[in-house]
Amino acid sequence: MESMIAYCGLICDTCPIHIATLENDHAVKPTLRESIAEICSRQYGMDLTSEDITDCDGCKSGSGKLFSGCMNCEIRKCAVLKNVNSCAFCADYACKILQNFFLVDAEARERLEKLRNEN
């Protein structure tokens, strides 16, 4: 099965928010969401509570289920506006916004570079 890769190079399939969305045990979901809020706050400086962690089917999904961080993501907004399937295929790759993101997640750059080289 092919991984669901976000515009920025993150892998949606391994995102804790997406994994919590797929969780069918409603007794487990609140604990997952609380844990995710703590991780986002600690690692990314986001001030989130468990209530802020909403269902997300991935930033490219058309389901309407999109985490607020993804919905408000400047990278996603730009990719949607430019109608590109991935930042890897953007004429402005790698823009300043993406370069700053790569400082937080260098593996995302590696994934996008791989996509660029495959096509």
MMTF fields as JSON, N, C-alpha, C and O atoms, coordinates in Angstrom:
{
  "mmtfVersion": "1.0.0",
  "mmtfProducer": "UNKNOWN",
  "numBonds": 475,
  "numAtoms": 476,
  "numGroups": 119,
  "numChains": 1,
  "numModels": 1,
  "chainsPerModel": [1],
  "groupsPerChain": [119],
  "chainIdList": ["A"],
  "bondAtomList": [4, 2, 8, 6, 12, 10, 16, 14, 20, 18, 24, 22, 28, 26, 32, 30, 36, 34, 40, 38, 44, 42, 48, 46, 52, 50, 56, 54, 60, 58, 64, 62, 68, 66, 72, 70, 76, 74, 80, 78, 84, 82, 88, 86, 92, 90, 96, 94, 100, 98, 104, 102, 108, 106, 112, 110, 116, 114, 120, 118, 124, 122, 128, 126, 132, 130, 136, 134, 140, 138, 144, 142, 148, 146, 152, 150, 156, 154, 160, 158, 164, 162, 168, 166, 172, 170, 176, 174, 180, 178, 184, 182, 188, 186, 192, 190, 196, 194, 200, 198, 204, 202, 208, 206, 212, 210, 216, 214, 220, 218, 224, 222, 228, 226, 232, 230, 236, 234, 240, 238, 244, 242, 248, 246, 252, 250, 256, 254, 260, 258, 264, 262, 268, 266, 272, 270, 276, 274, 280, 278, 284, 282, 288, 286, 292, 290, 296, 294, 300, 298, 304, 302, 308, 306, 312, 310, 316, 314, 320, 318, 324, 322, 328, 326, 332, 330, 336, 334, 340, 338, 344, 342, 348, 346, 352, 350, 356, 354, 360, 358, 364, 362, 368, 366, 372, 370, 376, 374, 380, 378, 384, 382, 388, 386, 392, 390, 396, 394, 400, 398, 404, 402, 408, 406, 412, 410, 416, 414, 420, 418, 424, 422, 428, 426, 432, 430, 436, 434, 440, 438, 444, 442, 448, 446, 452, 450, 456, 454, 460, 458, 464, 462, 468, 466, 472, 470],
  "bondOrderList": [1, 1, 1, 1, 1, 1, 1, 1, 1, 1, 1, 1, 1, 1, 1, 1, 1, 1, 1, 1, 1, 1, 1, 1, 1, 1, 1, 1, 1, 1, 1, 1, 1, 1, 1, 1, 1, 1, 1, 1, 1, 1, 1, 1, 1, 1, 1, 1, 1, 1, 1, 1, 1, 1, 1, 1, 1, 1, 1, 1, 1, 1, 1, 1, 1, 1, 1, 1, 1, 1, 1, 1, 1, 1, 1, 1, 1, 1, 1, 1, 1, 1, 1, 1, 1, 1, 1, 1, 1, 1, 1, 1, 1, 1, 1, 1, 1, 1, 1, 1, 1, 1, 1, 1, 1, 1, 1, 1, 1, 1, 1, 1, 1, 1, 1, 1, 1, 1],
  "groupList": [{"groupName": "MET", "atomNameList": ["N", "CA", "C", "O"], "elementList": ["N", "C", "C", "O"], "formalChargeList": [0, 0, 0, 0], "bondAtomList": [1, 0, 2, 1, 3, 2], "bondOrderList": [1, 1, 2], "singleLetterCode": "M", "chemCompType": "L-PEPTIDE LINKING"}, {"groupName": "GLU", "atomNameList": ["N", "CA", "C", "O"], "elementList": ["N", "C", "C", "O"], "formalChargeList": [0, 0, 0, 0], "bondAtomList": [1, 0, 2, 1, 3, 2], "bondOrderList": [1, 1, 2], "singleLetterCode": "E", "chemCompType": "L-PEPTIDE LINKING"}, {"groupName": "SER", "atomNameList": ["N", "CA", "C", "O"], "elementList": ["N", "C", "C", "O"], "formalChargeList": [0, 0, 0, 0], "bondAtomList": [1, 0, 2, 1, 3, 2], "bondOrderList": [1, 1, 2], "singleLetterCode": "S", "chemCompType": "L-PEPTIDE LINKING"}, {"groupName": "ILE", "atomNameList": ["N", "CA", "C", "O"], "elementList": ["N", "C", "C", "O"], "formalChargeList": [0, 0, 0, 0], "bondAtomList": [1, 0, 2, 1, 3, 2], "bondOrderList": [1, 1, 2], "singleLetterCode": "I", "chemCompType": "L-PEPTIDE LINKING"}, {"groupName": "ALA", "atomNameList": ["N", "CA", "C", "O"], "elementList": ["N", "C", "C", "O"], "formalChargeList": [0, 0, 0, 0], "bondAtomList": [1, 0, 2, 1, 3, 2], "bondOrderList": [1, 1, 2], "singleLetterCode": "A", "chemCompType": "L-PEPTIDE LINKING"}, {"groupName": "TYR", "atomNameList": ["N", "CA", "C", "O"], "elementList": ["N", "C", "C", "O"], "formalChargeList": [0, 0, 0, 0], "bondAtomList": [1, 0, 2, 1, 3, 2], "bondOrderList": [1, 1, 2], "singleLetterCode": "Y", "chemCompType": "L-PEPTIDE LINKING"}, {"groupName": "CYS", "atomNameList": ["N", "CA", "C", "O"], "elementList": ["N", "C", "C", "O"], "formalChargeList": [0, 0, 0, 0], "bondAtomList": [1, 0, 2, 1, 3, 2], "bondOrderList": [1, 1, 2], "singleLetterCode": "C", "chemCompType": "L-PEPTIDE LINKING"}, {"groupName": "GLY", "atomNameList": ["N", "CA", "C", "O"], "elementList": ["N", "C", "C", "O"], "formalChargeList": [0, 0, 0, 0], "bondAtomList": [1, 0, 2, 1, 3, 2], "bondOrderList": [1, 1, 2], "singleLetterCode": "G", "chemCompType": "PEPTIDE LINKING"}, {"groupName": "LEU", "atomNameList": ["N", "CA", "C", "O"], "elementList": ["N", "C", "C", "O"], "formalChargeList": [0, 0, 0, 0], "bondAtomList": [1, 0, 2, 1, 3, 2], "bondOrderList": [1, 1, 2], "singleLetterCode": "L", "chemCompType": "L-PEPTIDE LINKING"}, {"groupName": "ASP", "atomNameList": ["N", "CA", "C", "O"], "elementList": ["N", "C", "C", "O"], "formalChargeList": [0, 0, 0, 0], "bondAtomList": [1, 0, 2, 1, 3, 2], "bondOrderList": [1, 1, 2], "singleLetterCode": "D", "chemCompType": "L-PEPTIDE LINKING"}, {"groupName": "THR", "atomNameList": ["N", "CA", "C", "O"], "elementList": ["N", "C", "C", "O"], "formalChargeList": [0, 0, 0, 0], "bondAtomList": [1, 0, 2, 1, 3, 2], "bondOrderList": [1, 1, 2], "singleLetterCode": "T", "chemCompType": "L-PEPTIDE LINKING"}, {"groupName": "PRO", "atomNameList": ["N", "CA", "C", "O"], "elementList": ["N", "C", "C", "O"], "formalChargeList": [0, 0, 0, 0], "bondAtomList": [1, 0, 2, 1, 3, 2], "bondOrderList": [1, 1, 2], "singleLetterCode": "P", "chemCompType": "L-PEPTIDE LINKING"}, {"groupName": "HIS", "atomNameList": ["N", "CA", "C", "O"], "elementList": ["N", "C", "C", "O"], "formalChargeList": [0, 0, 0, 0], "bondAtomList": [1, 0, 2, 1, 3, 2], "bondOrderList": [1, 1, 2], "singleLetterCode": "H", "chemCompType": "L-PEPTIDE LINKING"}, {"groupName": "ASN", "atomNameList": ["N", "CA", "C", "O"], "elementList": ["N", "C", "C", "O"], "formalChargeList": [0, 0, 0, 0], "bondAtomList": [1, 0, 2, 1, 3, 2], "bondOrderList": [1, 1, 2], "singleLetterCode": "N", "chemCompType": "L-PEPTIDE LINKING"}, {"groupName": "VAL", "atomNameList": ["N", "CA", "C", "O"], "elementList": ["N", "C", "C", "O"], "formalChargeList": [0, 0, 0, 0], "bondAtomList": [1, 0, 2, 1, 3, 2], "bondOrderList": [1, 1, 2], "singleLetterCode": "V", "chemCompType": "L-PEPTIDE LINKING"}, {"groupName": "LYS", "atomNameList": ["N", "CA", "C", "O"], "elementList": ["N", "C", "C", "O"], "formalChargeList": [0, 0, 0, 0], "bondAtomList": [1, 0, 2, 1, 3, 2], "bondOrderList": [1, 1, 2], "singleLetterCode": "K", "chemCompType": "L-PEPTIDE LINKING"}, {"groupName": "ARG", "atomNameList": ["N", "CA", "C", "O"], "elementList": ["N", "C", "C", "O"], "formalChargeList": [0, 0, 0, 0], "bondAtomList": [1, 0, 2, 1, 3, 2], "bondOrderList": [1, 1, 2], "singleLetterCode": "R", "chemCompType": "L-PEPTIDE LINKING"}, {"groupName": "GLN", "atomNameList": ["N", "CA", "C", "O"], "elementList": ["N", "C", "C", "O"], "formalChargeList": [0, 0, 0, 0], "bondAtomList": [1, 0, 2, 1, 3, 2], "bondOrderList": [1, 1, 2], "singleLetterCode": "Q", "chemCompType": "L-PEPTIDE LINKING"}, {"groupName": "PHE", "atomNameList": ["N", "CA", "C", "O"], "elementList": ["N", "C", "C", "O"], "formalChargeList": [0, 0, 0, 0], "bondAtomList": [1, 0, 2, 1, 3, 2], "bondOrderList": [1, 1, 2], "singleLetterCode": "F", "chemCompType": "L-PEPTIDE LINKING"}],
  "groupTypeList": [0, 1, 2, 0, 3, 4, 5, 6, 7, 8, 3, 6, 9, 10, 6, 11, 3, 12, 3, 4, 10, 8, 1, 13, 9, 12, 4, 14, 15, 11, 10, 8, 16, 1, 2, 3, 4, 1, 3, 6, 2, 16, 17, 5, 7, 0, 9, 8, 10, 2, 1, 9, 3, 10, 9, 6, 9, 7, 6, 15, 2, 7, 2, 7, 15, 8, 18, 2, 7, 6, 0, 13, 6, 1, 3, 16, 15, 6, 4, 14, 8, 15, 13, 14, 13, 2, 6, 4, 18, 6, 4, 9, 5, 4, 6, 15, 3, 8, 17, 13, 18, 18, 8, 14, 9, 4, 1, 4, 16, 1, 16, 8, 1, 15, 8, 16, 13, 1, 13],
  "groupIdList": [1, 2, 3, 4, 5, 6, 7, 8, 9, 10, 11, 12, 13, 14, 15, 16, 17, 18, 19, 20, 21, 22, 23, 24, 25, 26, 27, 28, 29, 30, 31, 32, 33, 34, 35, 36, 37, 38, 39, 40, 41, 42, 43, 44, 45, 46, 47, 48, 49, 50, 51, 52, 53, 54, 55, 56, 57, 58, 59, 60, 61, 62, 63, 64, 65, 66, 67, 68, 69, 70, 71, 72, 73, 74, 75, 76, 77, 78, 79, 80, 81, 82, 83, 84, 85, 86, 87, 88, 89, 90, 91, 92, 93, 94, 95, 96, 97, 98, 99, 100, 101, 102, 103, 104, 105, 106, 107, 108, 109, 110, 111, 112, 113, 114, 115, 116, 117, 118, 119],
  "secStructList": [7, 7, 7, 7, 5, 7, 6, 6, 1, 7, 5, 4, 4, 4, 7, 2, 2, 2, 2, 2, 2, 2, 7, 7, 7, 6, 6, 6, 2, 2, 2, 2, 2, 2, 2, 2, 2, 2, 2, 2, 2, 2, 2, 2, 7, 7, 7, 7, 7, 4, 4, 4, 7, 7, 7, 7, 7, 7, 6, 6, 7, 1, 1, 1, 7, 7, 7, 2, 2, 2, 2, 6, 7, 2, 2, 2, 2, 2, 2, 2, 2, 2, 6, 7, 1, 7, 4, 4, 4, 7, 6, 6, 7, 1, 7, 2, 2, 2, 2, 2, 2, 2, 2, 2, 7, 2, 2, 2, 2, 2, 2, 2, 2, 2, 2, 2, 2, 2, 7],
  "xCoordList": [0.843, 0.0, 0.888, 1.861, 0.548, 1.309, 0.967, -0.195, 1.982, 1.776, 1.053, 1.208, 0.261, -0.41, 0.55, 0.724, 1.169, 2.156, 1.519, 0.944, 1.633, 1.074, 1.858, 2.945, 1.302, 1.965, 3.401, 4.303, 3.603, 4.886, 5.884, 7.056, 5.427, 6.315, 6.082, 6.713, 5.198, 4.849, 4.068, 3.412, 4.142, 3.383, 2.122, 2.19, 0.993, -0.274, -0.587, -1.166, -0.209, -0.515, 0.112, -0.412, 1.207, 1.889, 1.605, 2.113, 0.806, 0.457, -0.452, -1.464, -0.103, -0.946, -2.385, -3.308, -2.575, -3.932, -4.746, -5.912, -4.125, -4.804, -5.064, -6.135, -4.096, -4.261, -5.411, -6.203, -5.507, -6.614, -7.952, -8.964, -7.962, -9.183, -9.674, -10.875, -8.728, -9.073, -9.43, -9.96, -9.137, -9.406, -10.91, -11.669, -11.326, -12.756, -13.22, -14.421, -12.293, -12.657, -12.846, -11.879, -14.093, -14.404, -13.926, -13.842, -13.616, -13.063, -11.585, -11.064, -10.909, -9.479, -9.22, -8.208, -10.119, -9.924, -9.571, -8.635, -10.279, -9.936, -8.5, -7.83, -8.035, -6.66, -5.665, -4.655, -5.949, -5.082, -5.017, -3.936, -6.16, -6.221, -5.464, -4.796, -5.571, -4.848, -3.341, -2.595, -2.905, -1.49, -0.971, 0.127, -1.765, -1.382, -1.264, -0.324, -2.207, -2.163, -0.882, -0.253, -0.502, 0.736, 1.963, 2.865, 1.996, 3.129, 3.219, 4.299, 2.09, 2.083, 2.536, 3.264, 2.11, 2.499, 3.99, 4.669, 4.49, 5.895, 6.835, 7.818, 6.543, 7.463, 7.332, 8.322, 6.113, 5.89, 5.454, 5.195, 5.373, 5.008, 3.563, 3.214, 2.726, 1.312, 0.583, 0.791, -0.25, -1.004, -2.337, -3.327, -2.364, -3.541, -4.056, -3.301, -5.353, -5.976, -6.495, -6.484, -6.943, -7.468, -8.675, -8.907, -9.439, -10.597, -10.176, -10.959, -8.934, -8.426, -8.032, -7.891, -7.853, -7.427, -8.666, -9.323, -8.966, -10.155, -9.764, -8.585, -10.758, -10.497, -9.847, -10.123, -8.975, -8.275, -8.026, -7.452, -8.463, -8.238, -7.036, -6.81, -6.266, -5.1, -5.364, -6.495, -4.317, -4.501, -4.959, -5.42, -4.839, -5.295, -6.684, -7.238, -7.238, -8.53, -9.647, -9.551, -10.676, -11.835, -12.983, -14.113, -12.703, -13.759, -14.316, -15.411, -13.562, -13.973, -13.432, -13.542, -12.839, -12.23, -10.774, -9.947, -10.467, -9.127, -8.765, -9.48, -7.65, -7.14, -6.925, -6.49, -7.224, -7.114, -5.702, -5.53, -4.692, -3.316, -3.066, -2.32, -3.679, -3.551, -4.396, -3.969, -5.589, -6.476, -5.864, -6.049, -5.139, -4.548, -3.103, -2.45, -2.597, -1.2, -0.929, -1.614, 0.067, 0.42, 0.927, 0.69, 1.619, 2.121, 0.951, 0.925, -0.008, -1.188, -1.966, -2.352, -2.2, -2.944, -2.275, -2.949, -0.95, -0.199, -0.317, -0.553, -0.153, -0.232, -1.615, -1.734, -2.659, -4.023, -4.223, -4.789, -3.762, -3.885, -3.164, -3.668, -1.985, -1.186, -1.594, -1.072, -2.543, -3.057, -1.946, -1.904, -1.05, -0.009, -0.336, -0.897, 0.012, -0.236, 0.728, 0.453, 1.861, 2.888, 3.79, 3.966, 4.358, 5.329, 6.527, 7.224, 6.76, 7.869, 7.732, 8.732, 6.517, 6.274, 5.994, 5.599, 6.196, 5.957, 7.138, 8.291, 6.847, 7.898, 8.759, 9.901, 8.233, 8.98, 9.646, 10.069, 9.747, 10.369, 11.838, 12.496, 12.368, 11.789, 11.74, 12.77, 10.542, 10.32, 10.764, 11.114, 10.741, 11.182, 10.313, 10.829, 9.018, 8.121, 8.494, 8.562, 8.733, 9.091, 10.478, 10.688, 11.403, 12.738, 12.682, 13.377, 11.868, 11.696, 11.075, 11.443, 10.138, 9.518, 10.552, 10.521, 11.444, 12.468, 13.402, 14.027, 13.507, 14.301, 13.672, 14.367, 12.354, 11.617, 11.565, 11.623, 11.456, 11.333, 12.164, 11.671, 13.416, 14.335, 13.914, 14.203, 13.239, 12.8, 11.747, 11.635, 10.978, 9.99, 10.71, 10.241, 11.841, 12.636, 13.092, 13.011, 13.564, 14.037, 12.923, 13.152, 11.715, 10.59, 10.236, 9.971, 10.233, 9.914, 10.998, 10.699, 12.242, 13.341, 13.194, 13.432, 12.805, 12.601, 11.48, 11.606, 10.387, 9.276, 9.744, 9.4, 10.524, 11.038, 11.901, 11.82, 12.719, 13.636, 12.93, 13.418, 11.803, 11.054, 10.299, 9.971, 10.022, 9.205, 9.994, 9.449],
  "yCoordList": [-1.183, 0.0, 1.246, 1.326, 2.197, 3.435, 4.373, 4.494, 5.034, 5.981, 7.221, 7.646, 7.791, 9.046, 10.162, 10.415, 10.826, 11.862, 13.235, 13.533, 14.057, 15.413, 16.291, 15.922, 17.433, 18.37, 18.659, 18.769, 18.78, 19.187, 18.039, 18.274, 16.802, 15.668, 14.843, 13.799, 15.279, 14.458, 13.233, 13.272, 12.159, 10.958, 10.941, 10.722, 11.171, 11.229, 9.903, 9.891, 8.782, 7.467, 7.271, 6.502, 7.939, 7.769, 8.918, 8.927, 9.873, 11.012, 10.537, 9.883, 10.858, 10.427, 10.93, 10.26, 12.089, 12.635, 11.779, 11.478, 11.396, 10.531, 9.149, 8.576, 8.622, 7.316, 7.372, 6.434, 8.458, 8.618, 8.692, 8.206, 9.292, 9.371, 7.968, 7.699, 7.083, 5.723, 4.8, 3.708, 5.246, 4.426, 4.229, 5.195, 2.977, 2.66, 2.56, 2.619, 2.41, 2.29, 3.689, 4.405, 4.059, 5.416, 5.671, 6.823, 4.623, 4.785, 5.154, 5.768, 4.792, 5.051, 6.441, 7.071, 6.91, 8.18, 9.361, 10.096, 9.573, 10.727, 10.678, 11.707, 9.495, 9.341, 9.641, 10.306, 9.15, 9.434, 10.934, 11.49, 11.577, 13.014, 13.826, 14.807, 13.42, 14.109, 13.962, 14.929, 12.779, 12.515, 13.322, 13.876, 13.381, 14.126, 15.618, 16.272, 16.154, 17.573, 17.882, 18.917, 16.993, 17.182, 17.161, 17.984, 16.226, 16.122, 17.376, 17.942, 17.804, 19.002, 20.233, 21.073, 20.334, 21.475, 21.449, 22.473, 20.276, 20.143, 20.256, 20.994, 19.533, 19.483, 20.654, 21.094, 21.165, 22.182, 23.53, 24.466, 23.632, 24.9, 25.306, 26.479, 24.35, 24.634, 24.529, 23.568, 25.484, 25.473, 24.774, 25.426, 23.438, 22.655, 21.871, 21.487, 21.649, 20.751, 19.543, 19.539, 18.536, 17.345, 17.689, 17.033, 18.709, 19.126, 19.734, 19.754, 20.234, 20.818, 19.757, 20.053, 18.532, 17.449, 16.835, 15.972, 17.293, 16.846, 15.759, 15.565, 15.067, 14.033, 14.622, 15.76, 13.828, 14.273, 13.079, 12.072, 13.207, 12.164, 12.471, 11.782, 13.494, 13.876, 15.16, 15.435, 15.945, 17.288, 17.296, 18.325, 16.175, 16.11, 15.508, 15.441, 15.075, 14.408, 15.416, 16.586, 14.951, 15.802, 15.495, 15.921, 14.753, 14.302, 15.413, 15.288, 16.49, 17.552, 17.361, 18.261, 16.189, 15.935, 16.356, 15.653, 17.509, 18.071, 18.738, 19.617, 18.31, 18.9, 20.396, 20.804, 21.209, 22.657, 23.095, 24.045, 22.403, 22.741, 22.536, 23.298, 21.521, 21.264, 22.253, 22.755, 22.52, 23.436, 24.837, 25.53, 25.244, 26.574, 26.599, 27.641, 25.469, 25.355, 26.187, 26.036, 27.058, 27.909, 27.085, 27.438, 26.0, 25.135, 24.51, 24.509, 23.983, 23.376, 24.407, 24.144, 25.579, 26.636, 26.98, 27.136, 27.098, 27.436, 26.334, 26.616, 25.085, 23.961, 23.859, 23.593, 24.07, 24.034, 25.18, 24.978, 26.375, 27.536, 27.316, 27.691, 26.705, 26.464, 25.187, 24.874, 24.446, 23.228, 22.207, 21.623, 22.009, 20.997, 19.825, 20.012, 18.631, 17.435, 17.315, 16.62, 18.0, 17.97, 19.181, 19.662, 19.664, 20.757, 20.337, 21.183, 19.036, 18.521, 18.936, 19.038, 19.174, 19.49, 20.969, 21.354, 21.782, 23.221, 23.888, 23.527, 24.854, 25.596, 26.389, 26.721, 26.696, 27.468, 26.598, 27.106, 25.3, 24.38, 24.705, 24.943, 24.729, 24.751, 26.208, 26.847, 26.7, 28.087, 28.289, 27.336, 29.536, 29.888, 29.209, 28.74, 29.161, 28.53, 27.058, 26.545, 26.394, 24.98, 24.78, 23.837, 25.642, 25.532, 25.657, 24.93, 26.564, 26.702, 25.442, 25.021, 24.848, 23.616, 22.485, 21.667, 22.44, 21.391, 21.479, 20.483, 22.644, 22.774, 21.988, 21.543, 21.822, 21.078, 19.59, 18.734, 19.284, 17.896, 17.659, 17.813, 17.288, 17.06, 15.851, 15.798, 14.889, 13.716, 14.075, 13.399, 15.124, 15.577, 16.029, 15.763, 16.706, 17.118, 15.896, 15.878, 14.892, 13.669, 13.019, 12.56, 12.976, 12.383, 13.2, 12.636, 14.53, 15.369, 15.272, 15.26, 15.205, 15.045, 13.727, 13.667, 12.678, 11.38, 11.468, 10.934, 12.141, 12.33, 13.088, 12.722, 14.138, 14.939, 14.093, 14.218, 13.241, 12.422, 11.264, 10.775, 10.83, 9.733, 10.199, 9.386, 11.472, 11.98, 12.796, 13.288],
  "zCoordList": [0.0, 0.0, 0.0, 0.75, -0.833, -0.946, 0.201, 0.586, 0.744, 1.844, 1.357, 0.212, 2.252, 1.968, 2.39, 3.582, 1.415, 1.699, 1.509, 0.461, 2.539, 2.514, 1.529, 1.086, 1.2, 0.293, 0.734, -0.097, 2.037, 2.608, 2.762, 3.056, 2.564, 2.709, 3.963, 4.13, 4.849, 6.008, 5.535, 4.494, 6.295, 5.961, 6.823, 8.032, 6.201, 6.936, 7.622, 8.709, 6.998, 7.567, 8.941, 9.747, 9.223, 10.51, 11.475, 12.596, 11.051, 11.9, 13.032, 12.777, 14.275, 15.396, 15.304, 15.767, 14.719, 14.587, 13.622, 13.876, 12.521, 11.55, 12.154, 11.957, 12.88, 13.528, 14.537, 14.624, 15.292, 16.249, 15.514, 16.019, 14.336, 13.526, 13.167, 13.164, 12.867, 12.448, 13.618, 13.415, 14.835, 16.026, 16.191, 16.25, 16.264, 16.398, 17.834, 18.098, 18.772, 20.177, 20.763, 21.022, 20.964, 21.44, 22.869, 23.295, 23.602, 24.944, 24.882, 25.813, 23.804, 23.641, 23.037, 23.345, 22.192, 21.484, 22.393, 22.077, 23.51, 24.356, 24.882, 24.96, 25.238, 25.732, 24.627, 24.857, 23.42, 22.27, 22.004, 21.808, 21.998, 21.71, 22.772, 22.447, 24.015, 25.088, 24.89, 25.044, 24.554, 24.313, 23.121, 23.166, 22.069, 20.865, 21.176, 20.724, 21.94, 22.307, 23.079, 22.858, 23.975, 24.75, 23.845, 23.998, 22.909, 21.977, 21.104, 20.935, 20.556, 19.698, 20.472, 19.943, 21.707, 22.534, 22.844, 22.765, 23.195, 23.583, 22.385, 22.442, 21.302, 20.168, 19.212, 18.626, 19.049, 18.028, 18.594, 17.838, 19.925, 20.545, 20.301, 20.438, 19.942, 19.707, 21.044, 21.785, 21.355, 22.604, 22.343, 22.01, 22.495, 22.165, 23.361, 24.254, 23.348, 24.312, 23.531, 22.3, 24.245, 23.566, 22.687, 21.672, 23.071, 22.267, 20.934, 19.984, 20.86, 19.616, 18.601, 17.414, 19.057, 18.177, 17.541, 18.124, 16.353, 15.63, 14.626, 14.33, 14.117, 13.124, 11.884, 11.503, 11.253, 10.049, 9.138, 9.553, 7.903, 6.896, 6.012, 5.016, 6.362, 5.565, 4.806, 4.406, 4.609, 4.053, 2.595, 2.1, 1.909, 0.522, 0.392, -0.705, 1.502, 1.474, 1.209, 1.58, 0.579, 0.318, 1.253, 1.014, 2.325, 3.233, 4.121, 4.668, 4.257, 5.174, 6.571, 7.404, 6.85, 8.154, 8.067, 7.486, 8.65, 8.566, 9.888, 10.369, 10.466, 11.702, 11.48, 10.403, 12.48, 12.341, 11.957, 11.194, 12.485, 12.12, 10.643, 10.028, 10.067, 8.631, 7.83, 6.791, 8.327, 7.625, 7.523, 6.523, 8.56, 8.593, 8.112, 8.175, 7.634, 7.217, 5.961, 4.949, 6.036, 4.899, 3.716, 2.56, 4.006, 2.932, 2.183, 0.952, 2.918, 2.296, 1.493, 0.354, 2.078, 1.376, 0.051, -0.967, 0.064, -1.14, -2.189, -3.364, -1.768, -2.706, -3.345, -4.541, -2.541, -3.064, -4.058, -5.132, -3.703, -4.575, -5.907, -6.965, -5.84, -7.054, -7.78, -8.85, -7.179, -7.777, -8.084, -9.166, -7.102, -7.242, -6.324, -5.244, -6.752, -5.962, -4.793, -3.815, -4.903, -3.87, -4.075, -5.194, -2.974, -3.09, -3.941, -4.503, -4.03, -4.833, -6.294, -7.004, -6.744, -8.147, -8.397, -9.498, -7.391, -7.506, -8.204, -7.968, -9.058, -9.758, -8.78, -9.099, -7.597, -6.593, -5.537, -4.498, -5.785, -4.82, -4.672, -5.684, -3.521, -2.207, -1.741, -1.525, -1.596, -1.189, 0.263, 0.959, 0.696, 2.051, 3.126, 4.141, 2.899, 3.877, 4.038, 5.154, 2.926, 2.964, 3.574, 4.336, 3.252, 3.837, 5.364, 6.074, 5.857, 7.309, 7.907, 9.004, 7.183, 7.656, 7.716, 8.635, 6.765, 6.737, 7.941, 8.307, 8.558, 9.779, 10.926, 11.84, 10.87, 11.886, 11.523, 12.405, 10.228, 9.785, 8.528, 7.41, 8.719, 7.599, 6.761, 5.565, 7.373, 6.622, 5.58, 4.557, 5.828, 4.85, 3.581, 2.475, 3.734, 2.572, 1.784, 0.556, 2.482, 1.821, 1.012, -0.107, 1.576, 0.853, -0.387, -1.448, -0.256, -1.41, -2.48, -3.674, -2.055, -3.018, -3.774, -4.981, -3.064, -3.703, -4.739, -5.841, -4.383, -5.331, -6.572, -7.696, -6.364, -7.5, -8.418, -9.64, -7.843, -8.629, -9.34, -10.358, -8.817, -9.445, -10.681, -11.546, -10.775, -11.9, -12.856, -13.845]
}
